Amino acid sequence: MALDHIDFEILAALQNDARLSNKELAATIGLAQSSCIERVRALTRAGVLKGHHAEVAMPALGIGVEALVAVRLVKHSRDVFRALYTHMLSLSEVLSVFHVSGLNDLQVHVAVRDIQHLRELVVEKFAIRPEVDHCETSVIFDSHRKHNLPCYISPDKGPVPRRKRRRKR
C-alpha cells in the first residue's frame, strides 16, 4: 500500500493517542469523518495499523521483574527455530522474542513476579529445552519506551535520503 501525506498524519495522530475517536481524528487531520474511517480501515486491512493497545502498569498485574534472556542454540535450523519460537511464545511470561545477530541467537523479553520466578522460568522452561545450548539473563532495572516510530519514507518521493554529514574543518 502506497501511503500519502494524509495516511502519515493519521499514523502520527494515532501513535500519539490511539484512543482518539474517529470524530476527533478526522478533525485533527482535516478530513470528513467518513473519509477518515475508510482510511483507517484501509490502513488496518493493509497491515500498516497492526492494533491498538493499552499500556498497563506492570505492578498492577503482580509483575515485579523484567529481564532479557539471551539464548544460544545448539544447532541452527529452520525447524529448531520454529519449535523454540512456538514454545517461547506459548509462555505467558514472554513479552517478545527477537532473533538477533552475534554470539546469542535470541533475546527474550520476559516479565515475572520476582527473581525466584525468573530463575524457575530460565531453568525449567528455557535451559531444559534440547535446542538450547546456553542462557544468559540480564535483569532490567528501568526502561523507557517511545511509542512514535521514526518515519523514513516521504509520502511524495519514497524513501527519505540520508543526510550527509558535514565535515569539521
N, C-alpha and C positions, 0 to 999 in steps of 0.2 A: 504494500500500500504506500503510495507516494503521499507524503504529508505536506500540507501547505501551512502558511503562517497562522491560520485560524486553528488548525489542529495543534500546532505548537503552543498557542495561547491556552487552549483547553487543557493540554497536558500540564502546563506550568501551573495553572489555577488549581487543578485537581491535586497536584503534588503538594501544594501549599495547604489545601483544605479539601480532603476527599468527601467531607460531609456537605459540601455545597449542594443546595437543591438545584434542579435544572433551571428554575426561575432565576436564582442568584447567579449561576454560572452563565446563563445567557446574557444577563445584564452586565456582568463583568467583561465578557468578550465582545458584547455589542451585536449579538445575534438574536433572531427571533427564537422563542422557546422551542418551536417545532424543529427548526434547523439545528439547534444546539443538541437536542436529544438524539436526532438522527446521526449527527456526527459522533457523539459519544458511543452510540450503538455500533456504528461502523468501526470505530477505533477498538471496541471490545471484540467484535467479530474477527477483526484482522489480527488480534493478539497483541496489539500495541498497549492497550489497557488490560492488565492481567488480573486486576482485582482491587478491592477497596478493603482496607484492614484497620482494625482498631489497635492502637498501641496500648498495651496493658502493663501496669506496674508489676514487675515480677514478684516482689514480696507479697503482693495481694493474693498470689497463687501459691505461696509457700516456697518460692524459688529463692534460695539464699546464695547460690554459687553458679556462676557461668564459667565455662572453660573452653579452651581449644585443645582438641586431641589430635596430634599428628600421628598418622597411621602409615606404616611402611608395609608393603605387601611382600609375601614370599615369592610370588610369581606374577608376571603381568600377562593377563589375557582378558579378552572381552568378557568371557563367562565369569571369571573371578571378579571383575569389576561389577558386573550386573548383580551377582549374588551378594556381594558385600554392600553395594548401594541399596539394594532391596532390604537387606537386614537392617542397615543403619536407619533408613527412613521409616522403618516399621516401629522404631523405638520412640516412645513419647518424649524422652529426654533430648533427642536430637532435633536441633533447630535448623541446621544447614549442613550440607556436605559439599565440600569443594575438592575437585580433582586438581591437584597443583603440580608444578614442576619442582625439581630439586630432590633432595635426599628422601623426603617423605612423599607419599603418593596422594594422601588425602589429608585435609584439615576438616575436622568435625567440630562444629559449634554445638555445645550442649548446655542445658540448664537443669540443675539438680537442687535437691533440698539443702544439702550440706556436703562437707568434704567426704564423709563416710559414704554417702550416696554416690559421689563421684568415683571414689575408689572401687566400689562394687560394680558400677557401670563399666569402667575400663577393664577391670579384671575379669568379670563374669560375662560381659556381653560384647566386648571388643577383642581383648587379647586372646580369648579362648577360641576364637574363630580360626579355622585351618588356613584361611587366606592371609592372616595377619602375621607378620614377622616381628613387628616392634610397634609400641605405642609410647608416645611422649606427651605428657599433659602439662598445659600452661593454664593456671587459674587467671581469670580476667578480674582485675581489681576494679576497673572502671571502664566504661565505654561510652562513646558518643556517636550517634548515627545521624548522618544527613539524609533527609528524605527527598531532596531535589537532586535528580540526576543531572550531570553536565550534558549539554547538547552540542554535538559535534557536526550537526547537519544544518545547513541553511535551507529554509523552505523553498527558496527560489533557485539555488545553484548547486544543490547537492552537498557533499562534504565540505566543511569549513576548512580552508587551508591553514596549516600550522603557521604561526607567526615566526618570522625569522628573528633570531637573537641579534641584538646589536653588540658589536664588538667594542670593548672598552679600549680606549687609546691611552 
